[in-house]
Amino acid sequence: MFHRNKVIMQALIQHEAVLPNLPSASGVEVVGNVAYVIGDDAPFLYQLNAATLAAGEPTRLFETAHFSTGRIPKELKLDLECMTALTTPTGETGLLALGSGATAAREQGFWVPLLKTGGVGNVYPVSLGGLYSTLRTLLPPGIVLNLEATAATATELLLFQRTVGLATGNLLFRLPLAATLNYLHHRAQQVPAVQKQLFELPVIDGKPAGFSGATWFDSRLFVTASVEDTQDAVLDGVVLGSFVGVLELAKPSEKVLPVRLAQLELPGGKPYRGKVESVAVRRKSGPRSYELLLVTDDDAGGSTAVTVALSL
């Protein structure tokens, strides 16, 4: 009997470029011809040409006296790990950047409107304490809130919990987009209802991966995950590798759902050992293929941009 071969997902690195003067890249989104990047210990929203990666003028998100060394100290940083581009129900397009919530200092976010004439508008701080308190009640016992990625569909805001070293805390929180934006902008007092889903991610050397990036493009949810040899939400560990793929948005259930991801490969087939922090899509290159733009963080302040050919 004839059996059709199962399609193998493949993620091949095409190019990697150092991003000078952009510390600890943690989030990236491509809007038009601009790649917007945040760093978890930097006070700026960086702007790059999405095709050439040439740096533009950064936008200051917040004032700080602790960036003189080029990195805000770990105990003081806002830890902006999550960023998504979205369009509000009123038609305003912008970027929502969120802190990880791993400490009290990391419950801050920002709304940055994107102007129709190009560029960014005034930056609006967003307090996340109330929302994050609700999310903590939905975590398994002993798990620390540590949001590392966000994405937005037309109707939902998706928040990804990363639990390093453990397989029991890789959660997706699903919130209604309009109601959540109303709450964050103080147009509503109640945190909207949250649905959650637990996912099973791949392992490297017995260490489970944790979510690190997400973006919504072409009606697909692209995600990244990386593996660190640590069990601490704040302290870094040795990076063992990273994955990328597409997560299917099914109806939330009590089951632990598997995720089909491809480990990032270098030319020649060797596994890539960098720590991927976020993903954006540059373009659709074929019926089931995409050109991705990833950003990485070496945990020492260095950042790179990685172009990847993903075949689903």
LUMPA-451069 format. One record per atom (N, C-alpha, C): y, x, z; residue in three letters. Coordinates in steps of 0.001 Angstrom, whole numbers, plus 524288, in hexadecimal, padded with zeros to 5 digits. Layout:
<rs>
YXZAla...
</rs>
This chain:
<rs>
7FB5E8035780000Met800008000080000Met804D78037D80000Met808CC801E27FD17Phe80D98804FB7FCB9Phe81134803B180146Phe813518079C803C5His81721806E3807FEHis81C25809B58067DHis8206C806F4806C2Arg825708096F805A5Arg826BF80D4480A01Arg8285F811E780880Asn829CC815D380C69Asn82E928140A80F7EAsn82E70814FE81477Lys832DA813A7817C2Lys83777817428169FLys83C13814F6815F9Val840B38180A814DAVal8422381B40819B1Val842F68203F818F9Ile84444823BE81D49Ile84A248249981D64Ile84C8982379821CFMet8521E8247682263Met8531282A51822C6Met8572F82C168203DGln8584A831B282031Gln85E1F8328F820E8Gln85F858365982428Ala864FB837B182535Ala865B783D8082457Ala867F583EDC81FD5Leu868958445481E53Leu86E48845F781EC6Leu86F3984A328218CIle8748484C398222CIle8763C84EE981D21Ile87AD684D5481B3DGln87D0284F9981683Gln880EA853F9817B0Gln883DF8534A81BDAHis888028570A81D0DHis889B18565D822B7His88B2B85A9E82534Glu88D5B85A7082A80Glu8924185DC482AA4Glu8967685B9E82CCAAla89B7985E5A82CFFAla89DA085E3E8327FAla89F97862AE83441Val8A222862FE8395EVal8A74485FFD83928Val8A86F85D1F83D5DLeu8AD5D85A4683DD3Leu8B0DB85D37841A4Leu8B443860A683FB9Pro8B78C863C484342Pro8BB968606584602Pro8BCCE861DA84ACBAsn8C0C985F1C84DE6Asn8BF768596584EC1Asn8BA6E8582384ED1Leu8B8A4852DA84FF9Leu8B41885356853C7Leu8B53F85332858E3Pro8B1298544C85CB7Pro8AD8284FAB85DA7Pro8A881850F085E62Ser8A4B384D3886082Ser8A49D847FF85DAFSer8A4038481985885Ala8A3FA8434685572Ala89FDF83F7E8578BAla8A17183A9A8582ESer89DF2836C785A90Ser89D9E831A58578ESer8A151830A68540CGly8A13B82BD08510AGly8A3E282C8C84BD6Gly8A1D7829FE847C0Val8A43082A4A84292Val8A3A98250383FEAVal8A7B88237F83D19Glu8A79E81EE5839C2Glu8AA9082025834C8Glu8A89481E6F8305EVal8AB2E81F1882B5FVal8AD96819E6829C8Val8B2B6819E5828F7Val8B5858154582725Val8B8AD816F18225BVal8B73A814DA81DE0Gly8B9CB8169681912Gly8B89F81C4381812Gly8BCAC81F6A81758Asn8BBE7825018164AAsn8BCED8286281B14Asn8BCF1825FD81FB5Val8BDFA828D682490Val8B93C8289882828Val8B7C582D1182A45Ala8B3DD82D5682E5FAla8B6BD82E0D8338DAla8B64B82A3F836F8Tyr8B8B182A7983C28Tyr8B4AD82C9E84005Tyr8B651830588434BVal8B2BD832F2846E9Val8B5328332084C51Val8B208832158504CIle8B3AB832E5855B3Ile8B0488371D8581FIle8B25A8399F85C40Gly8AF6A83D6C85F4CGly8AF2183B94864EDGly8AAD283CBE86794Asp8AA2E83A8B86CD9Asp8AD8C83D3A870F1Asp8AFDB841CB86FAAAsp8B356844598736AAsp8B892845C0870E4Asp8BA528426386D42Ala8BF498433B86A8EAla8C28B83E3F86ABFAla8C7BA83EB186AC4Pro8CB0D83A1586B1CPro8CCCD837EA865D4Pro8CA5F839B186192Phe8CC398385885C5DPhe8C83C835338593DPhe8CA46832228559DLeu8C74282FED85155Leu8C85D8335E84C9ALeu8C4558361684ABETyr8C502839B98466ATyr8C41B836E38413ETyr8C6ED838B383D39Gln8C661836648380FGln8C50E83AA583417Gln8C0C9839C583132Leu8BF0183D7082D3CLeu8BEA783A9C82802Leu8BF5F83D86823D7Asn8BE2483B6381EB9Asn8B83883A9B81E7BAsn8B67B835D981D53Ala8B0EE834A781D9BAla8ADB5837B8819ACAla8B0228395B81568Ala8AD4B83C368115CAla8AD6C8421081240Ala8B2008442F81381Thr8B299849DA813F1Thr8B28084BDD8198CThr8B3358484A81D4CLeu8B3898498A822DBLeu8B87B84C7B8244DLeu8BC4A84C9F820C4Ala8C15584EFF8220CAla8C3EC84BF08266FAla8C62084EC682A34Ala8C85984C4982ED8Ala8CDBB84A0D82DBFAla8CE9F8455E82FBEGly8D3C88430382F98Gly8D65384348834EFGly8DA738403E835B1Glu8DD458404B83AABGlu8DA6083CF283EAAGlu8D90383F1D8433DPro8D64F83BF98472FPro8DA058382F849E4Pro8D7CE8341A84C24Thr8DAB78303784F26Thr8D949830C2854E7Thr8DD42831288584DArg8DC38831B385DE2Arg8DAA782C678601EArg8D62A82C39862B3Leu8D4568276886524Leu8D677826C386AAALeu8D71882B1786D78Phe8D8F982ACD872D5Phe8DB6582FFE87461Phe8DEB782FC987852Glu8E1368347A87A67Glu8DDB98370887E7CGlu8DDA483C2887E81Thr8DAB483F0D8826CThr8DD178446F8831BThr8DCBE8466B887EDAla8DE9684BB48890AAla8DA0B84F8A88944Ala8D55C84DC8887A3His8D0A5850EA8886DHis8CE128529E88355His8D134852FD87F1EPhe8CF0A8547687A0DPhe8D0EB859DF8785FPhe8D31585CE187C02Ser8D56A861F387AA0Ser8D160865CF87899Ser8CC828655687A48Thr8C861868DA8787BThr8C5DC866ED8736EThr8C7798625987194Gly8C5108601586CE9Gly8C0AF85C5A86E0FGly8BF6285BA687311Arg8BB6C857D9874C0Arg8BCE3855D787A24Arg8BCB0850C387AE2Ile8BD9584E878800AIle8B8BB84F938835DIle8B95A8515C88842Pro8B4D58528B88B85Pro8B12784DD788C19Pro8AC1B84EEF88C93Lys8A80F84AED88CC0Lys8A91F846CC890E8Lys8AAE88488989585Glu8ABA5844CE899CBGlu8B06F8415689908Glu8B3C98429C8953FLeu8B89683F9B89457Leu8B8A083CB888F23Leu8B54683E2588B8DLys8B59183BF48864CLys8B42A8362C88637Lys8B65F833548826ELeu8B53482DC0881C1Leu8AFF582CF087F15Leu8ADD58310587CC5Asp8A8AF830D487A4FAsp8A85F82C888762DAsp8AC0D82CBC87283Leu8AC0F828F086E3ALeu8A77682A2686A9FLeu8A35C8271C86B14Glu89E85828098682AGlu89D8C82400863E5Glu8A04181F9A8642BCys89F1181B35860B6Cys8A3DF819D085D77Cys8A3248191485868Met8A7728174D85520Met8A5498142385097Met8A7E380FC184F72Thr8A66880C9284AFDThr8AB4480A818484CThr8AAEF80A0C84334Ala8AEF88075584038Ala8AD6F8019C83FEAAla8B1427FE228408ELeu8B00D7F89484053Leu8B4CC7F58983E85Leu8B3C47F0CD83CD1Thr8B7E37ED2783B5FThr8B7B57E89483F21Thr8BC0B7E76884190Thr8BC4B7E3348456BThr8BC217DDE9842ABThr8BB0D7D9B48458EPro8BB1B7D47984337Pro8C05A7D302840CBPro8C4937D5978426EThr8C9BB7D4828402CThr8CADD7D7E883B70Thr8C7297DB4D839F1Gly8C7C97DE7283541Gly8CA027E3D983617Gly8CACA7E57683AF3Glu8CCD27EAB383C10Glu8C8557EEA083C12Glu8C9027F2E883939Thr8C5187F70483917Thr8C6C07FB7483CACThr8C30E7FD9683F8CGly8C456801D884313Gly8BF8C804AB844F8Gly8C073808708486ELeu8BC4E80B8484AD7Leu8BC2080A58850A5Leu8B77680967852A3Leu8B6AA8089685836Leu8B3AB80D4685A4BLeu8B6258104785DC4Ala8B3BC814E686021Ala8B2BA813BF865E3Ala8AE0F81525867C4Leu8AC70813B886D10Leu8AA418186F86FF3Leu8AB74818BC8750DGly8A91581CA687863Gly8A37081B4787997Gly8A08281F2B87B6BSer89AE181E7287C39Ser8999281B26880FCSer89D1181B06884E0Gly89BF781822889ADGly8988C81B1388D85Gly897428200288C70Ala893B8822EC88FD3Ala89627824428951BAla89B638246E89563Thr89E2C8252289A53Thr8A2CC8215A89A51Thr8A56E820F189ECFAla8A9ED81D6389F32Ala8AE4881EEA89B75Ala8AEDF823FE89A67Ala8B2FB825CA896D6Ala8B1D0824658912EAla8AD13822A789020Arg8AB5E821CB88ABEArg8AB0881BFD88960Arg8AE57818DF88BEDGlu8AE868134188AEDGlu8B38F811C38881AGlu8B5318151088493Gln8BA0F8144B881B5Gln8B8DA8143687BDCGln8BBCB8110087907Gly8BB3A810D587360Gly8C07F81031870C5Gly8C07980FEF86B86Phe8C55480F6C8688CPhe8C46480C22863ADPhe8C845808E886272Trp8C85E805FC85D8CTrp8CC9D8086685A25Trp8CB1D80A1185563Val8CEB480CB9851D3Val8CEEE809A284CBCVal8D2FE8068D84BCBPro8D369803B0846D6Pro8D4068076A84246Pro8D1AC8060C83DE6Leu8D251808F48390ELeu8D5F5805DA8357FLeu8DA278085F833E7Leu8DE36805BB830EBLeu8DC858050582B3ALeu8DE0A80098828F0Lys8DCC17FF9082374Lys8DF748037381FD4Lys8E3BF805A2821A5Thr8E6968098281E86Thr8E45180EFD81F2CThr8E04480F808225CGly8DDFA8149582385Gly8DFC58168B828D2Gly8DCB0819D182B3DGly8DE0C81BDA8305EGly8DC678182E834BAGly8DDE98199483978Val8DC6C8169483E15Val8E14481461840B6Val8E0728100C84389Gly8E4BA80D9D84654Gly8E4F680F7F84BF1Gly8E7A780C8184F3AAsn8E81E80DCF854BDAsn8E2CB80D7E85772Asn8E1DE8112185AFFVal8DCF28115C85DDFVal8DD5080DE4862B4Val8D94680AA08639ATyr8D934807188680DTyr8D4AC8088886BABTyr8D5C7809FE87096Pro8D18A80B0E8744APro8CE6B806188756CPro8C95B806CB87668Val8C5D98027787793Val8C2D8803D987C86Val8C3478009388086Ser8C05B801638855ASer8BADE7FF1A884D1Ser8B6F28023E88641Leu8B18A800AF88563Leu8AE867FFAC88A6DLeu8B1307FFEE88EE5Gly8AE777FF7F893EAGly8AB6F7FA7889489Gly8ADC57F60A89333Gly8AB237F107893D1Gly8A6657F08C8904EGly8A6F87F21088B6ALeu8A29A7F1D7887BFLeu89E3C7F57688975Leu89F997FA3688B04Tyr89B917FDF788C75Tyr898C57FC6B8917FTyr89B7A7F9D08950ASer898DD7F7E1899C4Ser894977F3FC89858Ser895B47F0A28948EThr891C97ECE2892C0Thr88D317EFAE89031Thr88E4A7F39888CF3Leu88A107F65E88A4ALeu8868A7F92E88E32Leu888C97FB2889261Arg885917FDF389648Arg8818D7FA5C898C8Arg882CD7F55C89944Thr87F0D7F1B789B99Thr87A607F0C489808Thr87ACA7F23C8931FLeu876957F15688F5BLeu8733A7F62E88E78Leu874867FA7B89117Leu8718E7FF4E89077Leu86CA77FF3A893D7Leu8688F801ED89232Pro863F58028489590Pro865668057D89A84Pro86277804C689EBAPro8639C8078B8A3A3Pro863C080D728A2DAPro867C180FEF8A529Gly868298159B8A4FEGly86ABA817C68A026Gly86C2F8146D89C6EIle86E9C8163289796Ile874878160689820Ile8772B81A3989683Val87CDD81A95896ACVal87F18818C889171Val8832B8157D891A7Leu885B2813D988CD2Leu887B58189C889EALeu88669818F9884E1Asn887FF81D77881BEAsn8882981BBA87C08Asn88C678191A87A8BLeu88CE98171A8753FLeu88E6E81B8587193Leu88B8981C1286D52Glu88C5682079869C5Glu88DAE81ED086440Glu88D67819C786313Ala88E798181085DB9Ala88FE08124A85DBDAla892E7810CC859D1Thr8942A80B528590CThr894B880A488533DThr893A48057C851B8Ala8945A803BD84C51Ala895D37FE0084C89Ala8983A7FC1884859Ala899EC7F6A58482CAla8983C7F4288430DAla895877EFC384376Thr8948A7EC8083EECThr8990D7E89A83E8CThr898947E4CB83B12Ala89CAE7E0DA83A9BAla89CF47DD6083F6BAla898AF7DD1F84270Thr8987B7D976846D3Thr897197DBEE84C09Thr8953E7E0D184C1BGlu893637E32B850F3Glu895AB7E899851D1Glu896637E9DD856D1Leu897807EF3185875Leu892797F15085AD0Leu890BC7F5C7858EBLeu88BC97F81985A81Leu88CD87FD1485D90Leu88AC57FD6786250Leu88B88801EC865B9Leu886408045B866E7Leu885E58098686643Phe880E880C3A866C6Phe880D080F9486BAEPhe87D2080E7286F28Gln87C3D81180873DBGln878A4816118729AGln87A4981AB587436Arg8770D81F6387391Arg8752482118878ECArg870128216387998Thr86DCD8231C87E80Thr86A9C827FB87D6AThr86CDD82C7E87E6AVal86A548316787CF8Val865AF8327D88083Val861828346487E20Gly85CED836028811DGly85949831A6882A0Gly85AD782CBC881BFLeu85797828418832BLeu857438247D87E94Leu852CD821F487DEFAla8521C81E44879A7Ala8535C818AB87B43Ala854BA817DD8803CThr855508128A88241Thr85AE4810828820AThr85E828137E87FCDGly863E9811BF87FF3Gly866C08120587AC3Gly863E58121D87665Asn86675812268714FAsn8678980C8A86F9DAsn86BF480A9187171Leu86D3D80508870E0Leu8718C8042C86CE7Leu8713C7FFB386A5CLeu8757C7FDB686727Leu877AC7F8DE869D2Leu87CBC7F8F586AFEPhe87F717F45A86D0CPhe8822D7F1A28687CPhe881477EC90867ECArg883987E985863ABArg887647E587865F7Arg88C537E5D986446Leu890647E2678664ALeu8930C7DF94861BFLeu894B17DABC8628APro897A47D80085E7BPro89CDA7DAAF85D93Pro89E007DC05858B8Leu8A2877DF498578FLeu8A7A47DCB48591ALeu8A8967D7F68574FAla8ADA07D56685849Ala8AE987D4B285E19Ala8AAAF7D2E3860FAAla8AB4B7D1F386697Ala8AC1C7D7138698BAla8A9767DB35867D5Thr8AA087E04586A73Thr8AF747E2878698CThr8B16B7E221864C3Leu8B6B77E3FD863B5Leu8BAB77E0E5866D2Leu8B9EA7DBCB8674EAsn8BD7C7D89E86A7BAsn8BD797DA7587021Asn8B8DE7DBC087220Tyr8B8867DD9E87786Tyr8BB347E2F387820Tyr8BA247E68D87499Leu8BC5E7EBD487500Leu8C24B7EBC987470Leu8C4537E8028717AHis8C9F87E7A7870BCHis8CC7E7E3AC8746CHis8C9997E23A87895His8CB967DEE487CCFHis8CD277D97487AF0His8CA7D7D787876DDArg8CB517D21D87534Arg8C72C7CE8287773Arg8C3787D0CB87A42Ala8BF687CDD287CFCAla8BDFF7D0CA881F0Ala8BC6B7CDF3885F9Gln8BB637D05F88B06Gln8B5A07D18488BF2Gln8B22C7CED188937Gln8AC947CF6B88A1EGln8AA267D32C88636Gln8A6DA7D6BB8882FVal8A3C97DA12884B9Val8A00D7D698881A9Val89FE27D70A87C7FPro89C6C7D3A987974Pro896B07D4D387A80Pro8935D7D13887906Ala88DBB7D1DE879D0Ala88BC67D6A3876C5Ala888517D9A087956Val8862C7DE6287709Val8804C7DDB58764BVal87E717DEFC8719DGln878DB7DF38870A2Gln877477E4EF87052Gln872797E624871EFLys870C57EB95871CBLys86B667EC0286F48Lys86A807F0A286D08Gln865747F1C886AA3Gln8640B7F76E86BB3Gln85F337F85086D58Leu85D467FD9386E6DLeu85A457FF94869B1Leu85B428047C8684BPhe858D1806D3863B8Phe855A980BA786540Phe8519380C9286249Glu84E6A81147862DFGlu84FFE8152785EAAGlu851EC819AD8604DLeu853BA81DAB85CAALeu84FC88222285C6DLeu84FEE8253C85841Pro84C2A82988857B4Pro84D0382DD885BB6Pro849428317285BF4Val84975835CD85FB2Val848F483AF685CC6Val84AEB83F1385F3BIle84A298447285D6AIle848538479F8621FIle843F484A4286190Asp841C384D6B865D4Asp8413684A3986AD8Asp83FC18455986A40Gly83EF7841FA86EC2Gly843E283FBA8711CGly8487C8410886EEELys84D7A83F23870F4Lys84F6883AA586D83Lys850968361D86FCBPro8523D831A686CA4Pro857DB8322786AC3Pro858D68301986621Ala85E1A83000863F8Ala8615C82BCB866ADAla8667A82C658664DGly86A218287786842Gly86E2B8274586418Gly86FEF82267863DBPhe873DC820E486000Phe878AD8245E86076Phe87B05825C285BE9Ser87FC1828FA85C04Ser883FF8270B85850Ser882AD823EB85468Gly8869982216850B4Gly884DA81D2484DF7Gly888A881A3684BD5Ala887648156D84905Ala88BF5813E984587Ala88AB58115184135Thr88EBE80F1E83DCBThr88C5680ABC83A9AThr88F8D806F083922Trp88DD88027183607Trp88FF78031B83083Trp88C678032B82CB0Phe88E00803FB8273CPhe88A078015F823B3Phe88BF27FE9E81FB2Asp888747FC4081BCDAsp884777F8A181E6AAsp886487F5BB82260Ser882F47F21A82555Ser87E4B7F4D0827E1Ser87EEC7F9D282917Arg87AE27FCC882BD5Arg87D457FF988307CArg87A2C800198349CLeu87BD2802DB8394BLeu87964808488394BLeu87C9380C338381FPhe87AD28119F83826Phe87B7A813D883DA2Phe87787816AC83F76Val877C7818F1844B5Val875FF81E9E8448EVal877D9821958485AThr875E8826D98493FThr873F18273984ED7Thr8707582AE984FACAla86E6382BFE854E5Ala86D60831D185543Ala86E21833FD859E1Ser86D2A8398F85AA7Ser869E683A5C85F90Ser8678C83EF185FD8Val864038403486424Val8662F844CF86728Val866E08440886C3AGlu868918483886FB6Glu86498848DF87415Glu863EA84D9A875D8Asp8605F84EB187A2DAsp8636B84E4087F4BAsp864BB84967880BBThr8678F8485088590Thr86690842B38872AThr867738418C88C25Gln8670483C3288E0EGln86C0983A7F890BAGln8705683D3488F93Asp8755A83C2B8920EAsp8792283A0288E02Asp87BAA8358988F49Ala87F408330588B9CAla8844C8361588AF0Ala88571839AA88E7FVal88A4A83CAB88E41Val8894B8424588C80Val8853F844D388E9FLeu8842484A3D88D5CLeu8813884A9F88834Leu8827584EAE8851FAsp87FFB84F7488012Asp87AE085278880ACAsp8778C8520287CAAGly872A8854DE87C95Gly871C88576B87750Gly86D8185A56876D0Val86C2B85CD8871DFVal86B07858AC86DC8Val86D6D859288692CVal86CB58555C864FBVal867E5856D7861CEVal864768530186100Leu85F92853F885E41Leu85F92851DD858ACLeu8634284E698575EGly8637484C478521BGly86604846F6851FAGly866B4844DC84D3FSer8696C83FE184C8FSer866CC83CA484849Ser867AA837798489APhe86561833BC844F5Phe869A483036842C1Phe8687982DD083E3EVal86BF0829EA83BF8Val86893825DA83937Val86A868211183904Gly867A281CF28365BGly86A78817CB836B8Gly8679881394835E6Val869C980E55835E1Val866E680B02839E1Val869DE8084883D15Leu867AD804DF84114Leu868257FF3A83F44Leu863D77FC5C83F89Glu863E37F6E583DF6Glu865CE7F38984280Glu869AF7F03A84167Leu86BC67ECBF84568Leu868A97E7AE84575Leu864CB7E76A848CBAla861A47E2B784964Ala8639B7DF9884E07Ala861747DB0084EC6Lys862D47D7D78534DLys8611E7DAB98583ALys864947DB6785C1BPro8631C7DE3C860D6Pro85E437DBE68636APro85AE17DF4B86564Ser8561B7DD91867F6Ser854F37E12886C87Ser850F77DFCC86F85Glu84F607E2FE873F3Glu84C137E7B087241Glu84A527E7A486D66Lys8470C7EBE186B82Lys84A447F0DB86AA3Lys847AD7F54E86B2CVal84A0B7FA4E869D0Val849157FB2F86405Val84D3B7FB74860F4Leu84CB47FBD585B4BLeu84CD98017E8597CLeu8495F802F7855EEPro849988083F853C1Pro84E02808AF84FCAPro84FD980D6F84EEDVal853EE80E8084B16Val851DE812A184751Val852678119D84246Arg8509D8156483E59Arg855248190B83CFFArg854A081DED83EADLeu858A2821D283DC1Leu856448269383B14Leu859928297A83857Ala857E982E59835DFAla85A73832E1838B7Ala85763836F0839DBGln859A883B9683C37Gln85CB583E9183812Gln861498405C83973Leu8649A84330835D1Leu862138485E83447Leu862228496782F26Glu85FB884E2182D18Glu863B78517C82A44Glu863208568F82AC2Leu8662485A51827C4Leu8639B85B2282273Leu8667085D4681EB1Pro863FB85EAE819B4Pro85F4D8624581AAEPro85AE3860F081845Gly8561E863E781943Gly8527E8613D81D0BGly8546A85D0A81F91Gly85101859E8822E2Gly8511585B2E828A8Gly8540C85F2682A4DLys854428605B82FE0Lys8576985C3E832CCLys855CC85ADA8379DPro858BF856F883A96Pro85E168590883C3EPro861E2855A283C1BTyr86738856F183DC3Tyr8678E85664843B0Tyr869B785A4484648Arg869CA85A5684C04Arg86F1B858E584E4CArg872CB8573F84B16Gly877E7855DB84D25Gly877DD850A684FF8Gly87BE784FD485317Lys87C6F84B0B85627Lys880198474685351Lys87DDC8439B85083Val880EF83FCA84DA5Val8833D83BD585176Val8885D83AF385101Glu88B2083780854A0Glu88CA78324385235Glu88D138320484CFFSer88EDC82D1C84AA7Ser88DAD82D2D844D4Ser88E148288E84265Val88CC9827F583CE5Val890AB8244C83A47Val892208259883583Ala895168222683212Ala8929C8227D82CB1Ala893A681EA782965Val8918A81EA382418Val895F781FC182048Val89550823DC81D39Arg899288251381931Arg898AA8215681495Arg893BA8207E812D6Arg892F181D2180E4CArg88D2D81BBE80DC9Arg88C2A8179B80AD8Lys886D8816488094BLys885BF8191C80436Lys881AB81C598041ESer8809C81FA57FF99Ser87C2681DAB7FC3ASer87971819967FDE1Gly8751D817597FAEEGly8735F812587FD88Gly86F7A80F9E7FB50Pro86DB980A9E7FD8FPro86C2980B098034DPro869A580F64804C3Arg8680D8102A80A32Arg86979815A780C17Arg86DED8179880A4ASer86F9C81CCD80BE8Ser8757481CDB80D0CSer876ED82019810CETyr87C5282044812ACTyr87DE3825E6813C1Tyr882E9826E781328Glu8852182BE6814B8Glu887E182B1A819EAGlu8860782DC981DE5Leu8880E82D298232CLeu88B8C831BB824A5Leu88F218309D82832Leu89253834AE82AA2Leu8914F8347583079Leu88F078389A83288Leu88DE1838FE8381DLeu8918B83CEF83A9ALeu8927C83C5C83FB2Val8953A840678429EVal891C18423A84710Val892518474884861Thr88F238499C84C7CThr8929184C2985097Thr8903584D1185519Asp892D284F918598BAsp88EFB8538085BCDAsp890AF8586A85C66Asp88D2185C6C85E6DAsp88D6285CFB8645AAsp890268595C866F6Asp890BF8595586CA9Asp893D985DFE86EB0Asp896298610A86B18Ala899898655A86CA8Ala89EF5864CB86A3CAla8A0038602286819Gly8A51785F1E865C0Gly8A52E85F5985FDCGly8A1068617185D6EGly8A0CF861D0857C5Gly89EF985CC985542Gly8A0EE85BAC85094Ser89F8B856EE84DB7Ser89E818583D84808Ser89AF485557845AFThr89A08855D184012Thr899B28506083DA7Thr89A7E8503883889Ala8999484B8E83566Ala894F584CB3831D0Ala8914884915831A8Val88C6A849DF82ECDVal88BD18458A82AC2Val88B2D84703825DDThr88A248433D821BAThr8843F842C7820FFThr8824983DF3820DDVal87CAF83CEF820BBVal87B728390981C65Val8774383A128198FAla8752583658815CDAla870B58337281878Ala8715A82E6181948Leu86D7A82B2481BE2Leu86AD582799817E3Leu865A3827F88179ASer8628B824978143ESer85F4482104817AFSer85FE381BEA81703Leu85D1F8182681A54Leu857D4816B4817FCLeu
</rs>
